Amino acid sequence: MITEIAILDVKKGQEKSFENTFKEAQKIISSMNGYISHSLQKCLENNSRYLLRVEWETLEDHTIGFRESSEYKQWKELLHHYYEPFPTVEHYGKNL
């Protein structure tokens, strides 16, 4: 299992719209092969920042299975215009 982590900085004033759109977009990601679970949390200190955490069975389930799919194109159309700057996505796997 791997964990995808993304810090999402949403354009100021678009937070509510982003949250509503994410409710729709989460149906896309949760339908993908290798998807286990996800959570979206709002930052307490910065009203426009969110933490997205997605659990995948393998790294390739995210980087190939999801990112190279037609469903990812829908995800991008729904969400990517909200971000400024565009988020860095990192993957974590080995428990120490």
N, CA and C of each residue as an Amber inpcrd file, in Angstrom:
protein
   288
   0.8420000  -1.1820000   0.0000000   0.0000000   0.0000000   0.0000000
   0.8820000   1.2390000   0.0000000   0.4740000   2.2550000  -0.7340000
   1.1800000   3.5330000  -0.7240000   0.1880000   4.6500000  -0.4040000
   0.7280000   5.7390000   0.0800000  -0.0810000   6.9100000   0.4110000
   0.3500000   8.0660000  -0.4640000  -0.6130000   8.6290000  -1.1540000
  -0.4050000   9.8420000  -1.9550000  -0.7820000  11.0300000  -1.0770000
   0.0930000  12.0270000  -1.0320000  -0.1600000  13.2350000  -0.2490000
  -0.0360000  14.4490000  -1.1690000  -1.0360000  15.3210000  -1.1090000
  -0.9880000  16.5690000  -1.8710000  -1.4910000  17.7040000  -0.9880000
  -0.7290000  18.7850000  -0.9450000  -1.1660000  20.0110000  -0.2860000
  -1.8150000  20.8510000  -1.3730000  -3.1070000  21.1380000  -1.2020000
  -3.8680000  21.8640000  -2.2190000  -4.1200000  23.2880000  -1.7510000
  -3.5140000  24.2410000  -2.4270000  -3.7650000  25.6540000  -2.1570000
  -4.7910000  26.1330000  -3.1690000  -5.9770000  26.4450000  -2.6710000
  -7.1030000  26.8490000  -3.5070000  -7.1260000  28.3710000  -3.5930000
  -7.4650000  28.8730000  -4.7720000  -7.5500000  30.3310000  -4.9590000
  -8.5200000  30.9230000  -3.9390000  -8.1090000  32.0170000  -3.3260000
  -8.9100000  32.6780000  -2.3000000 -10.2990000  33.0180000  -2.8440000
 -11.2960000  32.7540000  -2.0190000 -12.6820000  33.0310000  -2.3820000
 -13.3630000  31.8790000  -3.1080000 -12.5990000  30.8340000  -3.4600000
 -13.1740000  29.7050000  -4.1880000 -13.2540000  28.4330000  -3.3400000
 -13.0410000  28.5740000  -2.0600000 -12.9960000  27.4160000  -1.1770000
 -14.3120000  26.6260000  -1.1740000 -15.4300000  27.2970000  -1.0260000
 -16.7250000  26.6090000  -0.9650000 -17.0270000  25.9110000  -2.2800000
 -16.7570000  26.5850000  -3.3760000 -16.9710000  25.9820000  -4.6930000
 -16.0830000  24.7560000  -4.8740000 -14.8190000  24.8560000  -4.4530000
 -13.9010000  23.7240000  -4.5170000 -14.4400000  22.5570000  -3.7030000
 -14.8730000  22.8180000  -2.4790000 -15.3810000  21.7480000  -1.6150000
 -16.5830000  21.0510000  -2.2500000 -17.4820000  21.8160000  -2.8310000
 -18.6580000  21.2330000  -3.4950000 -18.2560000  20.4130000  -4.7170000
 -17.3170000  20.9250000  -5.4860000 -16.8520000  20.2140000  -6.6750000
 -16.1010000  18.9480000  -6.2790000 -15.3430000  19.0200000  -5.1870000
 -14.6130000  17.8420000  -4.7390000 -15.5650000  16.7060000  -4.3780000
 -16.7240000  17.0310000  -3.8370000 -17.7140000  15.9960000  -3.5080000
 -18.0860000  15.1890000  -4.7470000 -18.1660000  15.8570000  -5.8800000
 -18.4410000  15.1750000  -7.1480000 -17.2010000  14.4220000  -7.6350000
 -16.0570000  15.0690000  -7.5820000 -14.8150000  14.4850000  -8.1030000
 -14.3790000  13.2500000  -7.3190000 -14.6870000  13.2030000  -6.0230000
 -14.2450000  12.0540000  -5.2310000 -14.8870000  10.7520000  -5.7050000
 -16.0160000  10.8350000  -6.3690000 -16.6530000   9.6390000  -6.9400000
 -15.7770000   9.0440000  -8.0410000 -15.0480000   9.9030000  -8.7420000
 -14.1620000   9.4420000  -9.8140000 -13.0130000   8.6500000  -9.2220000
 -12.3060000   9.2460000  -8.2820000 -11.1090000   8.5950000  -7.7480000
 -11.4610000   7.3120000  -6.9960000 -12.5800000   7.3200000  -6.3030000
 -12.9420000   6.1380000  -5.5140000 -13.3860000   4.9610000  -6.3790000
 -13.6060000   5.2010000  -7.6660000 -14.0130000   4.1210000  -8.5720000
 -12.8250000   3.4590000  -9.2740000 -11.6180000   3.9570000  -9.0440000
 -10.4500000   3.4880000  -9.7850000  -9.8780000   2.1880000  -9.2130000
  -9.3000000   1.3850000 -10.1020000  -8.6100000   0.1690000  -9.6720000
  -7.4740000   0.5330000  -8.7350000  -7.3300000  -0.2040000  -7.6630000
  -6.2450000   0.0160000  -6.7250000  -6.5390000   1.0450000  -5.6500000
  -7.6510000   1.7700000  -5.7900000  -8.0340000   2.7610000  -4.7830000
  -8.4240000   2.0420000  -3.4920000  -7.9630000   2.5680000  -2.3600000
  -8.3390000   2.0150000  -1.0590000  -9.2170000   3.0060000  -0.2920000
  -8.7220000   4.2350000  -0.1190000  -9.4750000   5.2360000   0.6390000
  -8.8760000   6.6150000   0.3860000  -9.5970000   7.6410000   0.8360000
  -9.0550000   8.9980000   0.7490000  -9.6730000   9.8650000   1.8410000
  -9.0110000  10.9870000   2.0960000  -9.5650000  11.9990000   2.9900000
  -9.1100000  13.3680000   2.4970000  -9.9430000  14.3540000   2.7260000
  -9.6190000  15.7460000   2.4150000  -9.8440000  16.5280000   3.6890000
  -8.7940000  17.1990000   4.1610000  -8.8850000  17.9720000   5.3890000
  -8.5470000  19.4260000   5.1080000  -9.2650000  20.3240000   5.7780000
  -9.0270000  21.7560000   5.6340000  -8.0530000  22.2150000   6.7150000
  -7.1050000  23.0360000   6.3130000  -6.1070000  23.5670000   7.2340000
  -6.7740000  24.5270000   8.2320000  -6.3740000  24.4370000   9.4840000
  -6.9320000  25.3120000  10.5130000  -6.3190000  26.7100000  10.4750000
  -5.0650000  26.8030000  10.0480000  -4.3910000  28.1050000  10.0320000
  -4.5620000  28.8580000   8.7150000  -4.8340000  28.1440000   7.6360000
  -4.9510000  28.7600000   6.3100000  -6.2270000  28.2510000   5.6630000
  -7.2350000  29.0790000   5.6040000  -8.5710000  28.7200000   5.1340000
  -8.6030000  28.2260000   3.6870000  -7.5660000  28.5100000   2.9220000
  -7.5320000  28.1370000   1.5070000  -6.6750000  26.9060000   1.2380000
  -6.1580000  26.2580000   2.2740000  -5.2700000  25.1080000   2.1010000
  -5.9570000  23.8270000   2.5790000  -5.7340000  22.7740000   1.7990000
  -6.3160000  21.4610000   2.0910000  -5.2320000  20.4010000   1.9860000
  -5.4230000  19.3220000   2.7240000  -4.5450000  18.1600000   2.6430000
  -5.3520000  17.0150000   2.0480000  -4.9010000  16.5240000   0.9070000
  -5.5260000  15.3650000   0.2740000  -4.6340000  14.1620000   0.5160000
  -5.2230000  13.1190000   1.0480000  -4.5090000  11.8710000   1.3290000
  -5.2810000  10.7550000   0.6420000  -4.5900000  10.0040000  -0.2230000
  -5.2230000   8.8880000  -0.9320000  -4.3790000   7.6440000  -0.7230000
  -5.0220000   6.5740000  -0.3490000  -4.3610000   5.2780000  -0.1890000
  -4.5950000   4.4650000  -1.4590000  -3.5040000   3.9360000  -2.0140000
  -3.5460000   3.1010000  -3.2160000  -2.8890000   1.7590000  -2.9160000
  -3.2970000   0.7330000  -3.6310000  -2.6590000  -0.5740000  -3.4630000
  -1.2020000  -0.5320000  -3.9230000  -0.9420000   0.1210000  -5.0650000
   0.4220000   0.2370000  -5.5890000   0.6440000   1.6440000  -6.1260000
   1.9020000   2.0150000  -6.2740000   2.2450000   3.3110000  -6.8690000
   1.6910000   3.4100000  -8.2870000   1.7830000   2.3240000  -9.0360000
   1.3300000   2.3240000 -10.4310000  -0.1810000   2.4930000 -10.5450000
  -0.9320000   2.0770000  -9.5290000  -2.3810000   2.3030000  -9.5510000
  -2.6830000   3.7960000  -9.6430000  -1.8380000   4.5990000  -9.0120000
  -2.0290000   6.0510000  -9.0870000  -1.3650000   6.6440000 -10.3270000
  -0.0630000   6.3770000 -10.4800000   0.7140000   7.0700000 -11.5090000
   0.3700000   6.6310000 -12.9290000  -0.0540000   5.3980000 -13.1070000
  -0.4070000   4.9010000 -14.4400000  -1.9160000   4.6800000 -14.5450000
  -2.4540000   3.8390000 -13.6490000  -3.8660000   3.4870000 -13.7230000
  -4.7940000   4.6830000 -13.6600000  -4.5420000   5.6020000 -12.7480000
  -5.3900000   6.7790000 -12.6190000  -4.9380000   7.9110000 -13.5430000
  -3.6870000   8.2830000 -13.4600000  -3.2160000   9.4600000 -14.1920000
  -3.2400000   9.2980000 -15.7130000  -3.2590000   8.0830000 -16.2100000
  -3.3090000   7.8830000 -17.6550000  -4.7130000   7.4780000 -18.1300000
  -5.7020000   7.6460000 -17.2740000  -7.0680000   7.2250000 -17.5980000
  -7.9270000   8.3840000 -18.1050000  -9.0260000   8.0390000 -18.7450000
  -9.9830000   9.0620000 -19.1660000 -10.6550000   9.6950000 -17.9500000
 -10.7720000   8.9280000 -16.8620000 -11.3500000   9.4660000 -15.6350000
 -10.4810000  10.5960000 -15.0670000  -9.1630000  10.4930000 -15.2390000
  -8.2760000  11.5560000 -14.7640000  -8.5310000  12.8590000 -15.5260000
  -8.8520000  12.7480000 -16.7970000  -9.1780000  13.9540000 -17.5700000
 -10.3910000  14.6520000 -16.9580000 -11.3800000  13.8960000 -16.5370000
 -12.5520000  14.4750000 -15.8720000 -12.1410000  15.1370000 -14.5530000
 -11.3020000  14.4430000 -13.7770000 -10.7980000  14.9560000 -12.4970000
 -10.1110000  16.3030000 -12.7080000  -9.2360000  16.3600000 -13.7070000
  -8.5160000  17.6020000 -14.0190000  -9.4820000  18.7260000 -14.3670000
 -10.4590000  18.4300000 -15.2230000 -11.4210000  19.4560000 -15.6370000
 -12.2170000  19.9970000 -14.4480000 -12.5350000  19.1240000 -13.5120000
 -13.3060000  19.5400000 -12.3440000 -12.4800000  20.3470000 -11.3460000
 -11.2170000  19.9700000 -11.1270000 -10.4850000  20.4960000  -9.9770000
  -9.2660000  21.3660000 -10.2630000  -8.5460000  21.1200000 -11.3270000
  -7.2290000  21.7490000 -11.4710000  -7.2610000  23.2680000 -11.5930000
  -8.3500000  23.8420000 -12.0360000  -8.4130000  25.3030000 -12.1570000
  -8.5320000  26.0100000 -10.8000000  -8.7750000  25.2500000  -9.7370000
  -8.8760000  25.8410000  -8.3980000  -7.5200000  26.1080000  -7.7520000
  -6.4670000  25.4550000  -8.2180000  -5.1810000  25.4750000  -7.5060000
  -4.2800000  26.6160000  -7.9340000  -3.6560000  27.2290000  -6.9200000
  -2.6500000  28.2610000  -7.1740000  -1.7210000  28.3470000  -5.9740000
  -0.5110000  27.8490000  -6.0780000   0.1080000  27.2150000  -7.2430000
  -0.3780000  25.7740000  -7.3940000   0.0130000  25.1500000  -8.4980000
  -0.3600000  23.7630000  -8.7170000   0.3550000  22.8970000  -7.6760000
  -0.3510000  21.9480000  -7.0670000   0.2390000  21.1910000  -5.9550000
   1.3230000  20.2060000  -6.3640000   2.2240000  19.9990000  -5.4290000
   3.1980000  18.9120000  -5.5410000   2.5470000  17.6840000  -4.9190000
   2.6580000  16.5620000  -5.5980000   2.1070000  15.3060000  -5.0990000
   3.2760000  14.3840000  -4.7740000   3.2610000  13.8130000  -3.5760000
   4.3030000  12.8930000  -3.1550000   3.6660000  11.5850000  -2.7170000
   4.4880000  10.5370000  -2.7780000   4.0310000   9.1900000  -2.4170000
   4.8950000   8.6540000  -1.2900000   4.2460000   7.9890000  -0.3400000
   4.9240000   7.4160000   0.8080000   4.5280000   5.9500000   0.9340000
   5.4910000   5.1270000   1.3600000   5.1690000   3.7170000   1.3830000
   5.6720000   2.9390000   2.5620000   6.9340000   2.9960000   2.8080000
   7.5160000   2.1110000   3.8060000   7.3340000   2.6760000   5.2010000
   6.7140000   1.8600000   6.0760000   6.6080000   2.2480000   7.4800000
   7.9330000   1.9710000   8.1810000   8.3800000   2.8940000   8.9990000
   9.6540000   2.7320000   9.7020000   9.4300000   2.2820000  11.1270000
